[in-house]
Amino acid sequence: MPRRPGYQDALSLTVSLCLVYILCVAGVRVWIRKGSFGVDDVVIGVATIVTLCHYATSYVGLAQGLGTPWSSIKDAGRVAVLNEVSRYEGRKGGPERLADS
């Protein structure tokens, strides 16, 4: 694995370990409970799906530069793009919209 600047390696390792843990726990729970599922299993299943979505967004964030040092973001010219995204999110329903209400 190539060494990347910043905290990308640590974030990637942490997200991967958490993902493996969640999948192992879900697999063991299904294996133990086979055939006798209840409402609690549905709730845990939904929570597991939400958690998997969170990990997917974490991997997308890593691919987009999450964990890189500020200097590399600035040097790559991403500041304008990040500012535009922030302004778009604000127009979409961020704190500015709440202040107008």
Phi, psi and omega in degrees: 000129180289148179278126179251149179288156177084212185251018182297319180296316180294319178295318179298317178297315182296313180297319180294317178296318178295320179296315179297318179299313180298316181293322177294315180297317179296317179296316179295319180297316178295319181295319180290319187270004188316120177089348181234057181277147180229192181296322180298327178290327177294316179298315179293324177297317178296317178298322178294320178295318177298319179295319177297322176296321177298317179293325177298316178293329177294318178293322176296317178299319177298319179294331181271357175117010177300128180095357178278152179294152180302323182299322180287328175294317181293316181293329181281352178078025181273352185299317180297320179295316179296321177295320179295319178298318179298318179293321179297315179298323178295320178290330185288337180151027181280203184300329180297320180294321179295326180291329180286338184289000000 
